[in-house]
């Protein structure tokens, strides 16, 4: 009997060894990956790759947050994450409220913060369910501690989709308004922010219905964000 049990113990020992080494390798690679992107702008994302593989042309033009009109991050905060400067990457109150709304039916709403969306957009694929959510939480933790809020907002506003094949607020501003994001009115910033949740189904130019109403509302909230200091971490 002992002679038969030995190979099984040996296999389990090797299996746990592989799992341990794999986990350690992922830990090291992920920390280095996030650390590099603290100083180097992400050149590409898996979402962009998916568009390319489907034959979609990609338009993007990086603009630093120093050059971008402050109305754009304010509109993003107003539309996507009002507590962006206050939480540590996760807004559990927003997640609970989103869950309660979704239980009532109707349009599914998410409770992801800008930090979580940035982690997903930069390091992960769009699908993946709970497995991806687990990795998303890890990368959110890393960027919060290795990047800081200002860098998170800068990356978010440069990699988020703002239309079919269009990535970043600057490329979106050029596409929709004919000028770059260094000068944006509250209305322009609000309309791009209104597109962010469903960029493949909404357009900021000549918007109708929800995009027009929500964009105009966000344009009004831009001054609220500024007046209440909700953008203090990105100024």
MOLIN-V480996 format. One line per field, one symbol per residue. burial: + if it has 9 or more other ideal C-beta (glycine too) atoms within 8 Angstrom, else -. A space follows every 10 residues. Layout:
# MOLIN-V480996
burial=???
This chain:
# MOLIN-V480996
burial=---------- ---------- ---------+ +-++--++-- -+--+-++++ ++-----+++ +-+-+--+++ ++++++++++ +-+++-+-++ +--++++++- ++-------- +-++++++++ ++++---+-- -++-++++++ ++++-++-++ ++++++++++ +++-++++++ +++++++--+ +--+-+++++ +++++++-+- -+++--+--- ++-+++++++ ++-+++---+ +-++-
